[in-house]
Amino acid sequence: MLNKIMLIGRLVADPETRFTPSGAQVSSFRIAVDRNYRQNEEWKRETLFVRVVSWTNLARKVSEYYRKGMLVFVEGRLQIQSFERNGQKAWFTDVIAANTFSLERRTPAASDESVSYTQEATNKNPMTDAVQDQNFEDYDFVPEELEEIA
């Protein structure tokens, strides 16, 4: 069996962080993911809002560095849960993140040790507008996250 999902989208709000009774950090955020499609002779855009939940070390990185409007790549698994409200059964779906990477350009020469990002307002679809003729050194993929999660 396989339960894996990969998404690219923009954060619609700053991440929310909380701690479990045992002290584990949990950070959650929502991303907007666009899908372009053709209906008859007209192009349409559909936006899906997805909640992403991260735990422990990844949650710490998310809460420290991610902000509203940032473009991020999320890899994880789907988790579907149900609950009952007013006698009606309701369902909701989360993505439990295994890895997340910022796809934002780093600002050149930050004066302090903190990580800063530029927030470029764009209507481009990150799934179809591939990065071309760019140096990947200009992008912050936060490779330390991979070492901490493993």
C-alpha positions in Angstrom: 0.0 0.0 0.0 1.2 3.5 -0.6 -0.1 6.8 1.0 2.1 9.7 -0.4 1.2 13.1 -1.5 3.3 16.0 -2.9 2.0 19.6 -3.2 3.3 23.0 -4.1 1.3 26.0 -2.8 1.3 29.3 -0.9 0.6 29.6 2.8 -2.7 31.4 3.3 -1.8 32.3 6.9 1.1 32.1 9.3 1.5 28.6 10.9 -0.2 27.9 14.2 1.9 26.1 16.8 0.8 24.1 19.8 2.3 21.5 22.1 0.9 18.1 23.1 0.6 17.2 26.8 3.8 15.2 26.4 5.6 18.3 25.1 5.8 17.4 21.3 5.5 20.5 19.1 2.8 20.5 16.4 2.6 23.2 13.7 -0.2 23.4 11.2 -0.8 25.6 8.2 -3.0 25.8 5.2 -1.7 26.1 1.6 -3.6 27.2 -1.5 -2.9 24.8 -4.4 -4.0 25.9 -7.9 -5.1 23.7 -10.8 -5.6 25.1 -14.3 -7.9 23.3 -16.7 -9.7 23.9 -19.9 -13.5 23.9 -20.1 -14.8 24.2 -23.6 -12.5 26.9 -25.1 -11.9 28.8 -21.8 -9.1 28.3 -19.3 -10.3 28.0 -15.7 -8.4 28.0 -12.4 -9.5 25.9 -9.4 -7.9 26.5 -6.0 -7.8 23.9 -3.3 -7.1 24.8 0.3 -5.2 22.0 2.1 -4.3 21.8 5.8 -0.8 20.5 6.5 0.3 19.3 10.0 4.0 19.0 10.9 5.5 17.4 14.1 8.6 17.8 16.3 11.7 19.1 14.5 9.9 19.9 11.3 7.2 21.7 13.2 9.9 23.9 14.8 11.3 24.8 11.4 7.8 25.6 10.1 7.0 27.8 13.0 10.3 29.7 12.8 10.6 30.3 9.1 7.3 30.0 7.3 5.0 33.0 6.8 1.8 33.8 5.0 2.3 34.0 1.2 5.4 31.8 1.0 5.6 29.3 -1.7 6.4 25.8 -0.3 6.7 22.2 -1.4 5.1 19.7 1.0 5.6 15.9 0.9 3.7 13.7 3.3 0.7 11.4 3.7 -3.0 11.9 3.7 -4.9 11.4 7.0 -8.7 11.3 6.9 -10.7 11.5 10.1 -14.3 11.7 11.0 -16.3 13.2 13.9 -19.9 13.6 14.8 -21.5 17.0 15.2 -25.2 17.6 15.9 -25.9 14.0 14.9 -24.2 14.3 11.6 -21.0 12.6 10.6 -18.4 14.9 9.2 -15.0 14.1 7.5 -11.9 16.1 7.2 -8.5 15.5 5.5 -5.1 16.6 6.5 -1.7 16.2 5.0 0.8 14.9 7.6 4.1 16.4 6.5 7.3 14.3 6.2 9.3 17.1 4.4 8.7 20.7 3.6 10.9 23.0 1.6 10.6 26.7 1.0 10.7 27.6 -2.7 11.2 31.3 -2.1 14.3 33.1 -3.2 16.6 34.1 -0.4 17.3 37.8 0.0 20.9 38.6 -1.0 23.3 39.3 1.9 21.1 39.2 5.1 23.0 41.2 7.7 22.2 38.9 10.6 22.1 35.1 11.1 18.3 34.9 10.7 16.7 33.5 7.5 14.7 36.1 5.5 12.6 35.5 2.4 11.3 37.7 -0.3 7.6 37.5 -0.9 6.8 37.9 -4.6 3.2 38.4 -5.4 2.5 36.4 -8.5 -0.4 34.8 -10.3 1.9 32.2 -11.9 1.0 28.5 -11.5 4.1 26.9 -9.9 3.2 23.5 -11.4 3.4 24.8 -15.0 5.9 27.7 -14.7 9.1 25.7 -14.2 12.2 27.3 -13.0 14.5 27.8 -15.9 17.8 29.6 -16.3 18.0 30.1 -12.5 20.8 29.2 -10.1 19.5 26.8 -7.5 21.9 28.4 -5.0 19.4 31.3 -5.0 16.8 29.1 -3.5 16.6 28.1 0.1 15.6 24.4 0.3 16.6 24.1 4.0 18.6 20.9 3.7 19.2 20.8 7.5 15.5 19.6 7.8 16.4 16.4 6.1 19.2 15.6 8.6 17.0 16.4 11.6 14.1 14.3 10.5 16.1 11.2 9.6 
